[in-house]
Amino acid sequence: MARHLQQVHANEREVASTLMHPKGSKARTVSLQSIRNEGNYRHNAEVIRTGRGELVPRKRPTMKTQRSDFLHCLFCHGLFMRENVWRYHKTCPMKPKNSSTTPGKTRVQKMCAFMEPIPSHINEKLWTLLSTMSQDEITHTVKNDERILQLGQQHLNKSGSNPKRYENIRQKMREVGRLLITARKMTAVKDIKDLIDAKKYQTVVKAVKETCGYDSRTETYKIKGLALKLGHSLKKVAKLMESNGRMSGNYEMVAQAVDFQKVHETKWCDYISSTALRNLHEAKWNTPLILPFTEDIQKLHSYLDSKNDEYHKLLSEEPSDVRWSCLAQTCLASVILFNRREGEVSSMPL
């Protein structure tokens, strides 16, 4: 490759700057490798966008692998195994020298996933949201299921530009992804659309119970809220399939989705939701209600008022970032105490 670049592409700016380094030097080696990585990255990006072709990693694995097993390095664009990219990240020659801190394994994987080429069938905003997930089996399942992606896009369209909703959308998609992984272990389904079938409703019920940790002896769910959330998500996926079938003229898909919704409306309560709701109510019975004493609330109010006056006076006499921060914190505590709802106050702009 080095000889080819020198004989054919010597007039290119990147190649010319590379050839200026002495032969055998570290700078020449790193620069040549950077050119190779960039070419491979463009090829891999086209493969990912079109879904056709073969990826070119820096080192070919000896075992059988899939697309989800690889990530591009954030700095040099080399393709590495997902489990090893964080280790290479520490010693990457293209890493900025002023970068002293080294993120952990999960953080590096998220950063690299964010820089991955966007597939043609995924919206850019949705891809950004997917890239912030933990890069595990659940995320891989979500990225490769068309219906789960449509469900996420639907939630994203409803939320608009409110970033506070993004975590909830990620959670919804991962919940359905977990259900699909469980269903694959129990039966021969490939996608979530295979579960939207009235004939397979018993399989859906078994998969939901297994995902939520159902104990048949005590008739309790380990994750009670998840059982209820999955019921809503399955209904939304069925409605998406119905609308897609009507728009494409696939009335067989429409009939399949409609039949599933009818069975779901009549049987879900008997199989899942009634038990889950009973478990939630019973859990609240044993939860003690702790109320503060009136004297304690008065003391806290008096303390915050005195601190507000103190920091306000100090800030008026000599403005500084530290004093402004102290005053802001006491004001925030006063508003939370007055409003008694931390979530609403957290949504207020500064």
Buried (B, 14 or more C-beta within 10 A) or exposed (E): EBEEBBEEEEEEEBBEEBBEBEEEEEEBBBBBBBBBBBEBBEBBBEBBBEEEEEBBBBEEEEEEBEEBBBBBBBBBBBBBBBEBBBEBBEEBEBBEEEEEEEBEBEEBBBBBBEBBBBBEEBBEEBBEBBBBBBBBEBBBBBBBBBBBBBBBBBBBEEBEEEEEBBEEBBEBBBBBBBBBBBBBEEEEBEBBBBBBBBEBBEBBBBBBBBBBEBEEEEEBBEBBEBBBBBBEBBBBBBBBBBEBBEEEEEEEBBEBBBBBBEBBEEBBBEBBBEBBBBBBEEEEEEEEEEEEEEEEEEEBEEEBEEBBEBBBEBBEEEEEEEBEEBBEEBBBBBEBBEEEEEEEBEEEEE
